[in-house]
Every structure is written in structure tokens, then in C-alpha cells.
Amino acid sequence: MNKKIDSSSLELKIKNTGFRLTRSRKTILGIIAKSRDGLTAEEIFILAHKKTPGIGIATVYRTIILLEKFNIIEKAHFENNKAKYRIKYNANVISQIQKNKKQKINPLLISNPDLHEPKRNYSYSSKTDTYQDTIRINNIQTQLNEWVNELNKIKNEKEMELEEIINDFGKIDRILERHEFKENNLIQMLLDFQSEYNWLPKHVLFYVKEKLNVPLTQIYSIASFYKFFNLEPRGKYQITVCAGTACHVRGTMNLLQRIVNFLGIKPGDTTTDYKFTLDTVNCLGCCALGPVMLFNNKYYSNPDAKKLESLFGSVN
């Protein structure tokens, strides 16, 4: 299980899963594949960021979730309460890959085991050879058609690319310039970054460290001390449900269950498209309206399922 394998060989395992291998995902997959004992999400991010500076921690988290979903990676073990991830090997797959590597078999033919029969001592007639060549050509053509169809699917697929945000370092510089690159304006800078990204991406904190020449520990101590800073990806829209005593006795749990049923996430989670984040608080200061929900900077008193559908469907 701790064998190291070249990431390109993993295409045999993921070819028919429907998993989209973007440039960023290939980089992350390659890093995990080269690890013997597994890597945490943070370790993967640091290595990926060195290799491709445009990759952000959100992309790493999202890719890890997808790789687990498609049964390509697994949690190797936990270290300091953090999961370490590694490639989920299949002994038969690894054996076949190593065998093909030694025999230098054309990777286009890997998917068809009938084409890997060992050579016989007897000779074929020219007609048999021609027939076998036709089979090979047909199989290659079928494989190529599958790839073309997959490429067309990818072309039409609409996917939120956080890399577009992450690559815009000019935006980060403008915020730093607005605060004159002064260390004593650090909290206000972080507030502006939070407002811009809905959270504090690690690439931003690393970049600020270099630009301001301040210790990363100082930046993280501020970001982790104040509750309104988020170090994990957050949704574009925040949904906050009051769980205080007044709201609780008036039916907070029923309201919360309706929201959970509609969004498919638990309190503290974010939807996979990073559109909504659901949270609870002890009080929103509107006890008379309880149970109350704060959404898009407006308060709503005990909205029913139909109202929730209307509210959440009205935002892009």
C-alpha cells in the first residue's frame, strides 16, 4: 500500500470514472501519488503552490473531496487530528501497470486486456495478422471516440474555477496599497480580504507575509483570534439561524431542519458550489420575531419551505 507510482499510470484507474483531470487536479494528483506515507491537505497545498503558484487551498480541498468521491484516494491515517491522503491502490491494477511498463505496451491499448496476450510460438497467416490489426485499429478508434466525447462534455461543463480569483494578485496588491503596506493596518487588510473572498485563502496570507515582511504566525494569530475571520472556504451567501432560548422554544429546530433539507448541508457546512454557508448563533437580537433567520442582510421570521425556496432561488 505504500508503494510509489507515477501519476500518469493512474489514468488507467480513472479513465472511465468521468472525473475531469484539469491542470490543477493533475498537479495535486501527482503530488499525492509520489507520497509514500500520505499527505495532509495543508502539505498538499504547500507542495502544489510551489509547483503551480496559482493553485489555492480551496482548489486542494475541493479536489480531495472529488478524488475521494471517485475512489481514487483514501485517508491513510490521522496525524495530529488531521487526515493524511494517499492513492487508493488496486493490486491488480498496479501489477498490470508494472507489467505494461516493462513490456512497453502502447498506453492506447491498455484498456483492452485481449490485446495483451503473450506471444505464441506458432506463426499466424497473413490473413490472421490482418484480422488482428483490424481489431486493434477498431479498439483504438473506439477509445479515441470515447476521449472525444469526454472532451466535448468537458467543453460544455460549467464549473466554478476558484483559480481565476487566486491568480488575481493585482487585486491583493490594490488592497495592500490602500493601506500603504503598513503592518499596523493588518487587521483592516484582513477584513478587506475577507470581504473580497468571503474567507481568508492561504495564498493571500502567504502573499501578505512576503509583502509586509511580517511573521506568518502573527498573521494567523490575528486571523484565528477574531471570530469574524474565516480560514475555511465560505459560501457567497451566509444563512444564520438563531438558536437562542426565545427562538428555540418557538421552533428553531423545525426551521433549521427545513433549511438542511433544502440545501443538503448541516450547520457549519458550505454547499459544494460555494454558494451558501449555514451557521447558527446564540442570538440575533430579534427575539420577538423568533424563530428568526438572517439571510442576505435581511431578517426572516420562521419562513416556510416555499418561502425558503423563493429566497434561495432568487440569488445567483
N, C-alpha and C positions, 0 to 999 in steps of 0.2 A: 504493500500500500504506500510505502514511502519512496518508491522509485520515481526518478525524474524523467519526464518525457517531453520531447519537443512539442511546442504548442500547435505546430502545423499538423501534427498527426491527429490531433483531436477533431479535425474536420470529419474524420471517419465516424466519430461518435455523434456529432451534432448535425450532420448533413441533412437528415430527414426530420429534425425536430421542429423546423420552422423558425429557429432562433436567428435573429438578424445580427450578423457579425459586422458591426461598424468598426471604424478605425480605433476608436476608444475602447470598444469591447475586446478587440483583438489584443490591444496592448495589455489590458487588465487580465485577460485570459492567459496570455503569455507569461506574465509575472507569477500568477498562481501556479501555472504548470511547472515553472522552474523551481518552485519551493519544495523542499523535502519534508518539512515538518508543519507546513501550513502558515498562513499569514493572517493577521487581523486586518479589518477594513482600513484602519489608520496606516498600517505598514504598507498595504497595497497602494493606498493613496500616495504616500511619500515616494515609493518607487516609481509609480506611474507618472507622478508630477515631474520627477527628474527626467524621465524619458520623453514625456509629452507634456510640457508646461500648461497646455490648455485644458487638461483633464482636472475636474474638480471633485471634491469629496462626494457631492450629491450624485455624480455620474457613477462613482465607485459603489456607493450604496445601492443605487438602482440596478447596476449590472450584477452585483452579488445576488440580489433578490431574484433576478431573472435566471441567472446561472443555476441557482438552487431549484427554481421552479422547473427548469428543463432537465434537472437531474444530471447536470454536468459537474457541479462541485458539491461538496458536503462539508459540514463542520467537523474538523479533525479532532479538536478538543478545545477546552476553555483555559485561558491563562489570564489571571487577574480579572476574572468575570467577563472576559472578552473572548468571543468566538474566534477561532483560527480556521481558515478555509483552505481546502486542498481539492485537487481534481478527484472526482469520484471514478476510480478506475474500474474497468471491467477486465478481468483476467484474460478472457478470450480475445477481446479487442486488442489489448496490449500485445498478446502473443502474435496475433495476425499482423499488427503494425510492424513489430520487430522482424517477423519473417519476410514481409514485403520489402523492408528496408534492406535486408541482406541480399534478396534476390533482385533488387532494383526494379520492382514492378511498377509499371505506369500507374500513377495515382488515379487516372481516369477510369481504370478498370477495377479499382479496389472494391467498389460496391457490388460487384458480381462475382461470387465465390466460384462459379463454374469456370471462370477464366483462369483460375489459379491451380488447376490440376497439374501434378508433376509430369514432367516429360516421360513419355513411354519409350521403350527400346525399339518398338516397331515403327516403321515409316508409314506415312499417310500418302494416299494417292493425291494427285494434283486437284482432283475434284473435291476431296475431303478438305484439303487445305483451303480451297476457295470458299467452301461452305463455312468453315471455322472463321475465316476472315470476315465473311459477311455477318456472322453472329456478333463478332467483336465490333464491327462498324455500327451495326444496329444498336448495340448496347451503349456505345459511346454517344450515338445520336440521341438516344433516349435520355441519357444523363445530361447532355447539353441542353435538351429541350426543358428538362426539369429546372436547370440553372437559369435559363432564360425566363421561365415563368416566375421563378423566385425573384429575379431581378426586377421584373415588372411589378410584382407585389410590393417590393421594397420601394420602388419608384412612386407608387401610389399611396404608400403608407404615410399617415400623418403622425409624426412623433415629436413630442416636445424635446428640443435639444437645449439642455442647460449649458452646453459648451459655448453657445452663442453669447450667453451672458458672461461666462467666465473669461472668454477671450477679450472682452472689452475692458482692458486695463486702463484705457483713456478715461473711462467713467470713474474709476477709482482715483486716478490722479487728479481729476477735477474736484473731487470731494476733499482730497488732501490739500490742494491748492487753496480751496475756500477757507480752510482752517490754518493756512500759512505754514503747514508742516510742523506745527508746534506740538510738542509732547503733552503740554498741559491742556490741549484741546482733544485729547484722545477719546474721552467718553462721548463727546459730541460727534466725533468722527464715526465712532461705532454705531451711534444712534442713526446717523445718516446712512451707513451701510445696511443697517437692519431695515430701514425704511425702503431702501433700494431693492434688496434681495429677499425680504421677509425673514431672513436669518443671517448668521454670520458665517459665510463659507470659509473653510480653512485657507483657501488660496488667498483670500483677502487679508486674513490675519498675517500670513507669511509675508505678503507683499508690504503691508504696513510696517511690519518689523524691519524689513530691509530699508524702506524709505525713511522711517523716522529714527532708525538705529536704536531701537528700544528692545529690551529682552522680551522674547515671546511669552515667558512666564508672567510678565507684567500685564501683557495684553489679555492673556487667558484668565488671570486673576480677576480682572475687571469684568470680562465677558461672562464669567461663571458666577460672580458675586451678585450682580443685579438680575432680578428675575425676568425683566422685560427683554433681556438679550437671549437669543436662541442659537444654540450651537448645532442644532439638527435642522434639516430641511423642513420648512413650514409651507402650508398652503397659501395660495394667493388671498384667500378669504378665510377669516377666523370666525369660528362659531363658538360662542362661550355661553354655557348654560349655568345658571345659578343653582348651587347645591346647598345653599344656606337653610337654616331651620324653617323660616317662613315659607320659602319656595318648596322645600321638601314635603311639608305637610299638605301642600296644595297640589302635589302631583309632579314634582320634578322628575322622578324616575320614569313615569309614563312618557313625559316629553322627551327625555333623553333616549328612551327606547325607540321612539318614533324616528328620531334623527339617526340613531345607529342603524335601524332597519333600512332607512333610505340611502345612507351613504356607504354602508357596509364597513364602517370602521368603529373602533372603540374610542372612548375619551383618551386624549393624549396622542392619538394617531393622525396621520395625514393620508388623504386619498392618493392612489398610485399616480394620478396625473398632476399631483401637487396643486390641486385647485382648492381643496377645503382641508382645514385642520380643526378638529373638535377638541374642546377643553371644557373643564368645569372649574368654577371658583366658589369661594365660600359666601361671597355676597357681591351683588351688582348695584346695591343701593336702591332697588326698586321693589321693595318687599310687597307693596300694595298691588303690584301687577303680577305677582307670582302665580305659577312658575314662569320665570322670565328667561328669555334668550336674547343675547346680543349678537347681531349679525350685520356686517357691512355698516358699522357705526350707528345702528338703529336698534331699539329695544322692541321685542315682540312678546306679548303676553299669551302663553300657552297656545302656540299655533298648532292647528291640527295637521294631519298628514297631507291634505290637499293644499293647505297654505304653505307648508314646507316645500312641497314640490314646486309651487309657484315661485317661492323666494329663491330657492337654489337653482331653478331653471332660468331665472331672469338675469344671471350674471355670466359673463364669458370667461 
